[in-house]
């Protein structure tokens, strides 16, 4: 299964997008910081992430979220130029299901959710 090549010029900066046709990675983003641009693919295709914490959430899901953040904490702290940062923000954040379903994070900020991002 071949995927279309990503055109870095056409992509908007710092706006993750779902890639359902990619065989391994679920999202792609053009990370822009300090005058540098980098295309980053992240997230396992079909993986179940913990997403938004819910009342009555299972202990297994709480542990899953905690483990991810502990395992990738140093890489998340590296900022926008790391895949772990985008995975944390898109797939593991409090509003992750909402953001991921929209396809673009800009929609979340346009909808008044900017104080959570």
C-alpha positions as CSV (number, residue, x, y, z in Angstrom):
1,X,0.0,0.0,0.0
2,X,1.7,3.2,-1.1
3,X,1.0,6.5,0.5
4,X,1.1,9.9,-1.2
5,X,4.3,11.9,-0.6
6,X,3.8,14.8,1.8
7,X,4.4,18.2,0.3
8,X,6.0,20.3,3.0
9,X,5.3,23.5,1.1
10,X,1.5,22.9,1.1
11,X,1.2,22.0,4.8
12,X,0.3,24.5,7.5
13,X,2.7,24.9,10.4
14,X,2.0,23.1,13.6
15,X,-1.4,21.7,12.6
16,X,-1.6,17.9,13.0
17,X,-3.6,16.0,10.4
18,X,-4.8,12.4,10.4
19,X,-3.3,10.0,7.9
20,X,-5.8,7.1,7.6
21,X,-4.2,5.7,4.5
22,X,-0.6,5.5,6.0
23,X,0.2,1.9,6.8
24,X,2.0,2.6,10.2
25,X,1.5,6.2,11.4
26,X,-1.8,7.8,12.3
27,X,-0.9,11.5,12.1
28,X,1.5,13.9,10.3
29,X,2.4,17.5,11.2
30,X,4.8,20.1,9.7
31,X,6.6,21.3,12.9
32,X,7.9,24.8,12.7
33,X,10.1,26.4,15.3
34,X,12.9,28.9,15.2
35,X,12.8,29.2,11.4
36,X,13.2,25.4,11.0
37,X,10.5,23.2,9.4
38,X,10.3,19.4,9.8
39,X,7.7,16.9,8.7
40,X,6.9,14.5,11.6
41,X,4.8,11.4,11.4
42,X,3.6,10.1,14.7
43,X,1.2,7.8,16.5
44,X,0.6,4.1,15.9
45,X,-2.2,3.4,13.3
46,X,-5.2,1.8,15.1
47,X,-3.7,2.1,18.6
48,X,-6.2,2.8,21.4
49,X,-5.0,5.7,23.5
50,X,-6.2,6.8,26.8
51,X,-7.7,10.0,25.5
52,X,-9.8,12.2,27.8
53,X,-9.9,11.1,31.4
54,X,-13.4,10.1,32.4
55,X,-15.2,9.7,35.7
56,X,-15.0,6.0,36.4
57,X,-12.1,5.5,34.0
58,X,-10.5,2.1,34.4
59,X,-7.3,1.8,36.4
60,X,-5.7,0.2,33.3
61,X,-6.3,3.3,31.2
62,X,-5.1,5.6,34.0
63,X,-1.9,3.5,34.2
64,X,-1.6,3.6,30.4
65,X,-1.6,7.4,30.3
66,X,0.8,7.7,33.2
67,X,3.2,5.2,31.6
68,X,3.2,7.0,28.3
69,X,4.0,10.3,30.0
70,X,6.7,8.8,32.2
71,X,8.3,6.9,29.2
72,X,8.3,9.9,26.9
73,X,8.6,12.8,29.3
74,X,12.1,13.9,28.2
75,X,11.1,13.8,24.5
76,X,7.9,15.6,25.1
77,X,9.9,18.3,26.8
78,X,12.0,18.8,23.7
79,X,9.1,20.7,22.2
80,X,7.5,21.0,18.8
81,X,10.3,19.3,16.8
82,X,9.7,15.9,18.5
83,X,7.1,13.2,17.6
84,X,6.5,12.6,21.3
85,X,5.4,16.2,21.8
86,X,2.8,15.9,19.0
87,X,1.6,12.5,20.2
88,X,1.2,13.8,23.7
89,X,-0.7,16.8,22.5
90,X,-2.9,15.0,19.9
91,X,-3.4,11.5,21.2
92,X,-2.9,11.7,25.0
93,X,-4.1,15.2,25.9
94,X,-7.3,15.9,27.8
95,X,-9.0,17.0,24.6
96,X,-7.4,14.4,22.4
97,X,-10.5,12.7,21.1
98,X,-12.0,16.0,20.2
99,X,-8.8,17.3,18.5
100,X,-8.1,14.0,16.7
101,X,-11.6,13.7,15.4
102,X,-11.4,17.2,13.8
103,X,-8.2,16.4,12.0
104,X,-6.6,19.9,12.6
105,X,-5.8,21.4,15.9
106,X,-6.7,24.9,14.6
107,X,-10.3,23.9,14.6
108,X,-10.1,23.2,18.3
109,X,-8.7,26.7,18.9
110,X,-11.3,28.3,16.7
111,X,-14.0,26.6,18.6
112,X,-13.0,28.3,21.9
113,X,-10.9,25.4,23.3
114,X,-7.6,27.4,23.1
115,X,-7.3,27.7,26.8
116,X,-7.0,23.9,27.1
117,X,-4.3,23.5,24.4
